[in-house]
């Protein structure tokens, strides 16, 4: 029996890309009109925030309107929204105004559907512009939530994510933040066996990224992740990743492209 669209983005984080079809043309046009209306609300909100005589009641009302449009808890709608260039731009500009719960819902949707969203961003090439606002949201999470999100990716195919700048950076950012929080906890708060289980999870989620780094084709990451680098410094299989995580690895030069004609122009 085929999965419903809702099941395709269920809370277990398993991605069934065949069940989440891109918005049909009629639905896409309808969604675009709604996005335009939402942008008008967003611009009103941005002007209010810039105004010295701020009306916090009106700001809250405008924010609620944006939340009612984006509907962070409705994963299928959110994936459709994030499959459209203007939808991604809307989410990028709206995220800073959302409360922690709504922002975290959107972040979870990104992580549960990373491979699909990357695939649908090939023509738009916009996802990397959302990294900073999503990274800020990751910084608000507690360790329990980070472990929950990371665990959902354990059994996913991470190859299409690992070779993509945005995808690899999101995985590294989540794990780096988890490592920072873990380093602030005592052995009583987070026992040794739990720490080993976390390290095993970190190695699992970075294995494909490290494999891409070994080949010398890892795209530049969108941030630096020193806590994650320190956690992996004793791992022989991840040693090629350390420089990338610390931001000290020089990006590999792209190979020259040769066509059928003389490549030197004569």
C-alpha positions, -999 to 999 in steps of 0.1 A, spaced: 0 0 0 15 34 -10 23 59 17 4 90 20 22 123 17 19 129 54 35 95 61 63 104 38 75 132 61 66 114 93 84 120 126 107 91 122 126 111 97 126 85 69 125 102 36 102 87 9 109 111 -19 86 94 -43 56 101 -21 63 139 -19 57 151 -54 67 186 -65 38 210 -65 17 206 -96 15 237 -118 -20 248 -106 -10 242 -70 23 260 -76 5 291 -90 -18 291 -60 11 288 -36 30 316 -54 1 339 -50 0 331 -13 37 336 -10 33 371 -25 7 379 0 29 366 28 58 388 16 35 419 20 29 409 56 66 403 61 76 437 47 51 453 70 67 434 100 102 444 89 92 481 87 76 479 122 108 465 137 128 493 121 104 519 135 116 537 166 79 538 179 74 501 178 40 485 183 47 451 197 11 441 196 9 447 159 43 429 154 29 399 172 -2 400 150 19 401 118 41 373 130 11 352 137 -2 358 102 32 345 88 30 314 110 -5 307 98 7 308 62 39 288 66 23 263 90 55 249 104 38 218 118 23 208 84 53 191 69 40 183 34 30 220 29 63 231 42 83 208 19 62 222 -10 70 258 1 107 249 4 106 235 -32 100 270 -46 126 297 -48 103 324 -34 92 301 -7 128 295 4 134 333 4 102 338 25 113 312 51 148 327 52 135 362 61 107 350 84 127 326 106 143 354 128 108 365 138 95 331 149 94 318 184 118 289 192 92 262 188 80 272 153 116 278 142 126 243 155 97 228 136 110 242 103 146 231 112 134 196 118 116 196 84 149 206 67 168 178 84 142 151 78 142 160 41 177 173 33 183 150 3 150 159 -13 153 197 -7 189 196 -21 176 178 -52 149 204 -57 173 232 -52 196 223 -82 181 250 -104 174 276 -77 207 273 -58 193 291 -29 196 267 1 231 280 11 216 314 17 194 299 45 223 284 63 229 313 87 193 316 100 191 278 103 224 277 122 211 303 146 181 281 152 204 251 159 221 272 185 189 274 205 184 237 207 192 216 238 213 184 236 183 161 239 167 177 207 200 175 189 205 139 197 169 132 186 174 149 152 209 134 146 196 99 154 169 102 127 196 105 101 216 74 112 199 50 87 194 76 59 215 75 27 238 105 33 258 103 1 238 130 -18 240 152 13 277 147 20 288 160 -14 267 192 -11 279 223 6 246 231 24 238 195 33 273 187 47 274 220 66 240 214 82 251 180 95 284 194 108 267 223 125 242 201 143 269 178 155 293 207 164 265 223 186 259 189 202 296 185 210 297 221 225 267 213 248 282 179 258 315 195 267 297 217 292 281 187 310 296 167 339 301 130 338 272 127 362 249 146 338 261 127 308 278 93 317 307 78 298 286 52 280 263 79 267 293 99 255 306 69 236 272 63 220 272 100 209 307 97 195 296 66 176 267 86 161 290 115 152 313 91 133 284 75 115 270 108 103 303 122 92 316 90 75 302 99 41 314 135 44 349 123 53 348 99 23 342 129 0 370 148 17 394 119 11 386 122 -26 395 159 -25 361 170 -38 344 182 -6 328 216 -14 336 245 10 316 242 42 295 272 52 309 275 87 337 263 110 331 234 135 361 233 159 342 213 186 333 186 161 369 186 148 382 180 183 358 151 188 371 135 156 408 142 160 416 106 171 395 90 144 418 78 116 389 75 91 379 111 96 413 127 97 409 142 62 379 160 74 396 179 103 410 207 82 377 213 66 359 215 100 385 240 113 383 261 82 420 256 74 417 233 44 422 250 11 393 241 -13 404 219 -41 407 236 -75 381 226 -100 394 205 -129 396 223 -162 367 214 -186 378 203 -220 356 203 -251 362 188 -285 380 218 -297 415 228 -288 411 238 -251 438 265 -253 420 284 -280 442 277 -310 
